Amino acid sequence: MNNEEIREYCLSKPAVTESLPFNDTALVFKVMDKMFALLDLSEESRGISLKCDPEMAIELREHHPEVTPAYHFNKKHWNTVVIDGTIRDKLIYSWIDHSYNLVVQKLPKTKLEELKSL
């Protein structure tokens, strides 16, 4: 799995936009203006940071050494997954789905209705 495959997968979700706010070193993915993923584009550090619910954040860190807290957000329920081939693509996609769905569930009712109409 490479950055372009992850980018395409994130953008395949309804109402997802991307931006380059960190000096072209990372892509930020948002649904209805709420961030759910950050893809590191730097050569030395290949990874994706994802929002998680508290239980999943703990479980991922306990069972997968490639998953670490995402300190760049200074929020304890964000994880960074190092994309180095040791984690199956299917797992990364399911974690992206989890992050996306977590943000969607917390959208205000008006934005949720707008999303459903797309």
C-alpha positions in Angstrom: 0.0 0.0 0.0 1.3 3.4 -0.8 0.3 7.0 -0.1 -1.7 7.4 -3.4 -3.8 4.3 -2.6 -4.6 5.6 0.9 -5.4 9.0 -0.6 -7.8 7.5 -3.1 -9.4 5.4 -0.4 -10.0 8.4 1.8 -11.4 10.5 -1.1 -13.8 7.7 -2.0 -15.8 8.4 1.2 -18.8 10.7 0.8 -18.1 14.5 1.3 -14.4 14.1 1.9 -12.0 16.9 1.0 -8.3 17.1 1.3 -5.8 19.9 1.9 -2.1 20.5 2.4 -1.9 22.8 5.4 1.5 21.6 6.7 4.0 23.0 4.2 3.2 20.2 1.7 4.4 17.5 4.2 1.0 16.0 5.0 -2.5 15.7 3.5 -5.4 16.4 5.8 -8.7 14.6 5.1 -12.0 16.1 6.4 -15.6 15.2 6.2 -17.9 18.2 6.4 -14.9 20.3 7.7 -14.1 17.8 10.5 -10.7 16.2 10.3 -10.5 12.4 10.5 -7.1 11.6 9.0 -3.7 13.1 8.3 -1.4 11.3 5.8 2.3 12.0 6.2 4.0 12.6 2.9 7.6 13.0 4.1 10.1 10.4 2.8 11.5 9.5 6.2 8.2 8.9 8.0 5.4 7.0 6.1 2.3 7.0 8.2 -1.3 7.9 8.6 -2.8 9.5 11.7 -6.4 8.6 12.5 -9.0 9.6 15.0 -10.1 6.7 17.2 -12.6 6.1 20.0 -10.8 5.6 23.4 -11.2 1.8 23.5 -9.9 1.3 20.0 -7.0 3.7 20.6 -5.9 1.5 23.5 -6.5 -1.8 21.8 -4.6 -0.8 18.7 -1.5 0.4 20.7 -1.5 -2.8 22.8 -1.8 -5.2 19.8 0.1 -3.4 17.0 3.6 -2.1 17.7 3.4 0.0 14.5 0.6 2.1 16.1 1.7 5.0 18.3 -0.1 8.0 19.8 -0.3 10.9 17.4 1.5 13.5 19.4 1.3 16.1 16.7 -2.4 16.6 17.5 -1.8 16.6 21.2 -5.0 14.6 21.6 -4.9 11.2 23.2 -7.4 9.5 20.9 -5.5 9.9 17.7 -3.1 7.1 16.6 -0.4 7.1 14.0 -0.1 3.9 11.9 3.3 3.4 10.3 2.7 2.2 6.8 5.7 -0.2 6.3 4.1 -3.4 4.9 3.8 -5.1 8.3 0.1 -4.2 8.7 -2.3 -5.7 6.1 -4.0 -3.2 3.8 -7.4 -4.4 4.9 -6.7 -3.4 8.5 -5.6 0.1 7.5 -8.7 0.5 5.4 -10.9 -0.6 8.3 -9.2 1.9 10.6 -9.8 4.6 8.1 -13.4 3.6 8.0 -13.6 3.7 11.8 -12.1 7.2 11.9 -14.4 8.5 9.2 -17.5 7.0 10.8 -16.5 8.3 14.2 -16.5 11.8 12.8 -19.7 11.4 10.9 -21.5 10.2 14.0 -20.6 13.4 15.8 -21.7 15.8 13.0 -24.4 18.3 13.8 -27.8 17.2 12.7 -27.9 19.7 9.8 -24.6 18.5 8.4 -25.5 14.9 8.9 -28.7 15.5 6.8 -26.6 17.2 4.2 -24.2 14.3 4.0 -27.0 11.8 3.7 -28.5 13.7 0.7 -25.2 13.4 -1.3 
